């Protein structure tokens, strides 16, 4: 006997998620990290966590679940870097291949103007995560609260403070 889901949704496979939601993951990750290389690393880590977490996934808001994992991995990485700053490796130009930006990178940059992405990158990580989840991903305050594990009041505060910091950076464009 197999358990039936009331809305008849099946748990997607890892391959389904990677294929069908890869662009979504890339876009959310890019908004959080602000650059292509960090975004690729973040998406890889997210997909590893998704693979491990599919066992516990309850069908429902898949994009919400994926954005929660992406945000959590991003914030975990930020905390790790604060505890253990990385030293950059020396440049090895012989090992770097030049090329055009990937299609996902071009799409992510196209969907949100560069000056808006730059303004997002000035925000503290917690504010940026809340603003991206609300204004880019489109999650509700309750969903953000659930995904970040902080009270709704804290979510509202972070979004308000993040938007307040963004406003002067973006209003200059209209003067």
Steps between C-alpha positions, in 0.01 A plus 500: 500500500646837399412824677290726285536873495177693528587717201643207301837673460795270471843566640716610207826324424830678537538493122159666459598778738840555339346508152177687567605735781868559426435843351289600803778386736759689297295821504442491877865412565621778269288757682659390828864472388522759225749316281504206262774289665354518851156431355619182331659381825185582695272319254722191520480498878124554485456206263701279736275600790191448286617148418540421871176678595265345246440213741325744738336726240123531533344603168379856501676826419810365324637844408461608862685190620777556245538869585516410868783255436679753278473775761609268781805378305588861415474613863695192619780587258502862617534385861783260407688776319469728802645229725768394255590768243632358176826611350488538124720270297752659269372562150589234248405651165607185311225303671218751443287466190350816360152485358162656476276500808272200532137518394380486861735784598380714212135424583548583870667829416232580244211448741629741763690815395868508597459809720226324698720191545788724610272673750387160635863405555547797737247354745602291799449131424189455717330805348596395147363149553168635630464757221589248229258241638221761517556726200677268255366153586159632611464315830267628772628617836368181659681283245823693552459466876450127468794460266748710695386392844454855627178663622279684250575827680872450436428423134295822470776696670773359273298568187414852615861579592629343179256699287585817695867450418422426136269798448766776491718288272217445254319836524805678354413335169178702480650842574 
